[in-house]
Amino acid sequence: MRFKGFNPSLKKISKVKTGKLTVQNLVKIYGTVRAVDDISFSIQSGICFGLLGPNGAGKTTTIEMIEGITAPTSGNILYNGAPRNRDFWEQIGVQFQSTELLAFLTVRESIETFKHLYRNQVNLDQLIRLCSLEDIQHRENRKISGGQKQRLMLAIALANDPDLIFLDEPTTGLDPQSRRHLWDIVNDIKKRGKTIVLTTHYMDEAQILCDEIIIVDQGKIIAQGPPDELITQQCVGQIIRLPYDHFSKKVRQLFDSDQRFTWCMDSTNKHVLIQTQAINDCIEILLQHQTDLSRLTIRPHNLEDLFLQLTGKALRK
Amino acid sequence: MYRFWSIFIARNKEYYRDRASFGWNIVFPFLIIFGFALLFQKGGQQPYKVAVLISNDNEIHSMIQKQVCAHALFTCIPYSDKTLAIDKLNHHKLDIVIKNSPLPLNYWINTSSPKGVLSEGLLTRGCTPKKELNQRLIRQTIESNPIYYIEWLFPGIICMGMMFSALFGVGYSIVRYRQNGVLKRLKATPLTSFEFLCAQIVSRLLMIVTTNTILFTGCSFLLGFQCKGSYIHLLIFFSMGTISVISLGLIVAARIQTEELANGLLNLITWPMMFLSEVWFSIEGAPEWIHNVACCLPLSHVTHGLRRILNDGAHLSELSIEMLYLSLMTFVFLSVGSYMFKWTRDS
């Protein structure tokens, strides 16, 4: 899905400047594939920074190069303005997309084990409370659910009271209730002034949690800035959603010939999405042509619309 | 140190809470030792099986009873079907078949069977008049306390159990951790590979020493095994050997990404090592190159040293060559394993 009228020159809002974490000309090549292709960005202290992109865009490779899991082919990564040293791992917390823990340890023992790997250690009971693990703290890791495991992984990521926290698709595979629970915890961490780097392919999650985002596709940054500003700059007007059956051929021809309206089908191919700033005129035209408006909805643009405009790809594959 | 300690404690908990695996590590060597004790203790089953061909109602001839069946190393089994007996001889289920008749004795052997040839020797010796033998042979017996086969075998079985536990216990679990991402998660912490590997080695060493102490104590009480040397020396030497074999396991675990490949490689190491390290039988008289290969295997030195302490009461100072070999191997294995070690799977 891609609306007409997208202007790629508007996509970059912020320029690379030194912050908590700075990435300069980062490249990762696997064989003949450039998984990450010369990307640069900077993350200011105390914000939640979103790294968005479709599957295989290079999000995880980028984040793992920053975490030191994967070696970059070229480029620089600066932490607090200087190259990373051993102390970097003392100051970061990481939650990977999918990792296992020692199966026969309890939840509490797992956090304790990781806590003791750091010089700086948080209060264990407070951490367990923060991540809502009180009820399962004495349960073995092999016996906890997916949502509980994600909360445990988050608790482990916070075991050293890190300044910089990496969350790689922390809510993938969780039910809506568990997702919201995790968002609450992330918001709580944000309030404590921590810097969070979040990768996700849930746009609603990014819109709610992130102060600034970059959208990556095919290893390159295709948009960068605060989500609301990016949406305002990229997506003009509102979205009118109408069942395709109610969208007559005559109206379609009118809209095609009128510069004020652009339209496309939604991902289900059952509804038409009309983008316009002239809401009143649009509705008037629809009424003039006896269009049934009983199932019409009007909404502002969101991050998903922006993402689809930029990448032209469906997100939830 | 606190990071090493944290991983060491976690690994120990992981091990002893896996009750099935923990129990099996103790029970399995017990079963093997008890099985072999039954087979090879004095008064147990004789090693050579002789089929005596009889007619339906016949009894075994008195001369055969006296010369063959009474022999300490023969078990006589009456057979009325000659074809069946010959077939079993052909398949190495019997060592020799004899006809139930007085002298001259008729017998059949399978010349491809070493046990068959040995049985023949024993049989012909038993049938030769003692006077004639004494003219040709002078028999002398050793004056020291004889070592029963089971006493010779016991250190070998302990070493074999240690080898499997050390190689599979460390090698396999590290590969599993790499496969399921545990190592990747640990890499994103200040933990160094040296600290991680040391914690694995010490944890596994503690487990192996504990289970073998239980095994040794149990066998001492139940089967009367004794250590003729010092228990402290036994512990020190066994620990050195165990560290060396665990370090060998670390080389296998350093980079391998799948449990299937780890399993294959570990089997490739364990089986030749088990046979060449004289766990089950001596390689005395084998070609020189086999001795040279055996010398490069840590288990050969552990088995040899352990037998010297347990059976001969050797002092650690008498095992300086073995200890030197083991230390050198540990150093090389650990250096190579640490250098090659990878936390994550290839992308």
Interface residues (C-beta under 8 A of the other chain):
Chain A: Y30 T61 E67 G68 I69 T70 R86 W89 E90 I92 V94 F96 S98 T99 E100 L101 L102 A103 F104 L105 E109 E112 T113 F114 H116 L117 Y118 R119 E140 I156
Chain B: Y2 R3 W5 S6 I7 I9 A10 R11 K13 E14 R17 D18 N180 G181 V182 K184 R185 L186 K187 A188 T189 P190 L191 W343 T344 S347
